[in-house]
Amino acid sequence: MKDIYSGENSEYFKLKKDWDVGDSPWKAKYAFDIINKNNIKPKSINEVGCGFGEVLLNMDKLYNDVTMNYNGYDIAIDAINVAKKKEKSNVKFFLDNLAEKDVYSDVLLIIDVFEHVPDYLGFIEDCSRRAKYKVYHIPLDVHISAILRGKMIDARNEVGHLHYYTKETALATLEDTEQKVIDYFYTSGNIKTPNKSLKMKIGNVARKVLFSIAPDFTVKLLGGYSLMVITE
């Protein structure tokens, strides 16, 4: 399968010049929340597929503890070239395939990553051995609105998704790799994303109203949601 991430000025970099850094603060906050909610006190946090590094940098701000260590790994040189310019004494970034490194941490972040990986089960199984706790953020691309409008292919063409999930199949995928799901909740990128179009703003009104009444139904009907999951 064609690799769209490796090499300078990669195809993915051409598609996503900012590597979605605008989403990093809220993704980091939700990852921070699910860790704290489950009374986990990490001293080391690694991230696979760290991109420009903004999730880890925001985690560092949230914890505000210089004794904690953060390491980000990515195979995309375009991303790591940017991330390395932001390194701190306790936040480092590496142009490496985590599967080829002998590293372990208290928590491993896998934020919007395995839907891009051809052998996603092998990738997740490897991740499961890299930390005591794993935090996944998984886009839920399968919903009625996308199917009826023929929009599911956009996830492949515009952001490189190779696999598509509902809440149920996402959780089953993690359990199939012998991980115990500790906790999960929905996140809404459509609502959190800045600079929304008028069409998206109108759609978000419907999402907020329906979600408050029937969250599972809203996610399956309208989409625009992902799943934040922590496993052991």
C-alpha positions in Angstrom: 0.0 0.0 0.0 1.2 3.5 -0.8 2.9 5.3 2.1 1.5 8.9 2.2 3.3 9.8 5.5 7.1 9.2 5.0 9.5 11.5 3.2 9.7 15.3 3.2 6.7 17.2 1.8 4.7 13.9 2.0 1.3 13.5 0.5 -0.3 13.7 3.9 1.5 17.0 4.6 0.1 18.4 1.4 -3.4 17.4 2.6 -3.0 18.6 6.2 -0.5 21.4 6.3 -1.3 22.2 9.9 -1.5 18.5 11.0 -4.8 19.5 12.8 -3.0 21.4 15.5 -6.1 23.4 16.2 -7.7 20.3 17.6 -4.8 19.5 19.9 -5.8 21.5 23.0 -9.3 19.9 23.4 -7.9 16.4 22.6 -5.2 16.8 25.2 -7.8 18.1 27.7 -10.1 15.1 27.1 -7.1 12.7 27.4 -6.1 14.4 30.7 -9.7 14.2 31.9 -10.1 10.4 31.3 -6.7 9.7 33.0 -7.6 11.8 36.0 -11.2 10.4 36.2 -9.8 7.0 36.7 -7.3 8.0 39.4 -4.2 7.3 37.3 -1.1 9.2 38.3 1.4 8.9 35.5 5.0 10.0 35.7 5.7 9.2 32.0 3.5 9.7 28.9 4.4 8.6 25.4 2.5 9.3 22.2 2.6 7.3 19.0 1.7 9.3 15.9 2.5 12.6 17.7 2.4 14.8 14.6 3.5 18.4 15.4 3.6 17.5 19.1 0.9 19.8 20.3 -1.1 17.1 22.2 1.9 16.3 24.4 2.8 19.9 24.8 -0.7 20.7 26.0 -0.6 17.7 28.4 2.6 19.1 29.9 0.7 22.4 30.5 -2.2 20.6 32.0 -0.1 18.6 34.5 2.3 21.5 35.1 4.8 19.1 36.6 8.4 19.3 35.4 9.2 15.9 36.9 6.9 14.2 34.3 8.5 13.0 31.1 6.8 13.0 27.6 8.1 11.4 24.5 6.4 11.6 21.1 7.1 9.3 18.1 6.2 9.6 14.5 7.3 8.2 11.1 6.5 11.5 9.3 9.6 13.7 9.0 7.5 16.7 8.1 5.8 16.5 11.5 8.8 15.7 13.5 10.8 18.6 11.9 8.1 20.9 13.3 7.7 19.2 16.7 11.5 19.2 17.4 11.5 23.0 17.3 9.2 23.0 20.3 11.1 20.5 22.5 11.5 21.2 26.2 13.6 19.6 28.9 10.9 17.1 29.7 9.2 16.9 26.3 11.1 15.2 23.4 10.1 14.1 19.9 11.6 11.3 17.8 11.5 10.3 14.1 11.0 6.7 14.9 8.6 3.8 14.5 7.6 3.0 18.0 7.2 -0.7 17.1 11.0 -0.8 16.6 11.9 0.8 19.9 12.3 -0.8 23.3 10.4 1.8 25.3 7.7 1.7 27.9 5.6 4.4 29.8 2.9 4.7 32.3 0.5 5.9 29.7 0.6 5.7 25.9 -1.5 8.1 23.8 -2.8 6.8 20.5 -4.8 9.9 19.3 -6.5 9.5 15.9 -3.9 7.0 14.6 -4.8 3.4 14.0 -7.5 4.2 11.5 -4.6 5.1 9.2 -2.6 1.9 9.7 -3.1 -1.0 7.2 -2.4 -3.7 9.8 -4.4 -2.0 12.5 -4.8 -5.0 14.8 -1.0 -5.7 14.7 -0.4 -2.1 15.5 -2.8 -2.0 18.4 -1.4 -5.2 19.8 2.0 -3.7 19.8 0.8 -0.5 21.4 -0.9 -2.6 24.2 2.5 -3.8 25.3 4.1 -0.3 25.4 2.4 1.0 28.5 0.3 0.0 31.5 -2.6 2.3 30.3 -3.5 3.2 26.8 -5.6 6.2 25.8 -7.2 6.1 22.3 -9.1 8.7 20.4 -11.1 7.0 17.6 -13.1 8.8 15.0 -16.6 7.3 14.4 -16.9 7.7 10.7 -19.8 5.3 10.3 -23.1 7.2 10.7 -26.3 7.4 8.7 -25.7 11.0 7.5 -22.4 10.1 5.9 -23.8 6.9 4.3 -26.8 8.7 2.8 -24.8 11.6 1.5 -22.0 9.4 0.2 -19.5 11.2 2.4 -17.7 8.2 4.0 -15.1 8.2 1.1 -14.1 11.7 2.2 -12.5 10.2 5.3 -10.2 8.2 3.0 -9.5 10.8 0.4 -9.1 13.9 2.7 -7.5 12.5 5.8 -6.3 9.0 4.9 -8.6 6.8 7.0 -8.4 3.2 5.9 -10.8 1.8 8.5 -14.1 3.0 9.7 -15.8 2.5 13.1 -18.9 2.8 15.2 -18.7 2.9 19.0 -19.4 -0.8 19.2 -16.8 -1.9 16.6 -14.2 0.5 18.0 -14.5 -1.0 21.5 -14.6 -4.5 20.1 -11.4 -3.9 18.2 -9.6 -3.0 21.5 -11.1 -5.9 23.3 -10.0 -8.2 20.4 -6.4 -7.3 21.2 -6.9 -8.5 24.8 -7.1 -5.1 26.4 -9.6 -4.3 29.2 -11.7 -1.2 28.5 -11.7 0.8 31.7 -13.7 3.9 30.6 -14.8 5.8 27.5 -16.9 8.8 26.4 -17.8 10.6 23.3 -16.0 13.7 22.0 -17.3 16.1 19.4 -14.7 17.5 17.0 -17.4 19.3 15.0 -18.5 21.3 18.0 -14.9 22.0 19.3 -13.3 22.9 16.0 -12.8 26.7 15.6 -13.7 28.6 12.4 -16.8 26.6 11.6 -18.9 27.2 8.5 -22.5 28.3 8.8 -23.6 24.9 7.7 -21.6 23.2 10.4 -22.9 25.7 13.0 -26.5 24.9 12.1 -25.7 21.1 12.2 -24.1 21.5 15.6 -27.3 23.0 17.1 -29.1 19.8 16.2 -26.3 17.7 17.5 -26.3 19.5 20.9 -30.0 19.2 21.3 -30.3 15.6 20.2 -27.2 14.5 22.1 -28.6 15.8 25.4 -31.6 13.5 24.9 -30.2 10.4 23.1 -26.4 10.4 22.7 -25.9 7.0 21.0 -28.7 7.8 18.5 -27.3 11.2 17.7 -23.8 9.8 17.1 -25.2 7.1 14.7 -27.5 9.6 12.9 -25.5 12.8 12.5 -21.9 11.9 13.2 -19.3 14.4 14.1 -18.2 12.4 17.1 -15.2 10.4 18.2 -14.6 8.1 21.1 -12.0 8.7 23.9 -11.1 5.3 25.5 -8.7 4.2 28.2 -7.6 0.6 28.4 -5.4 -1.5 30.6 
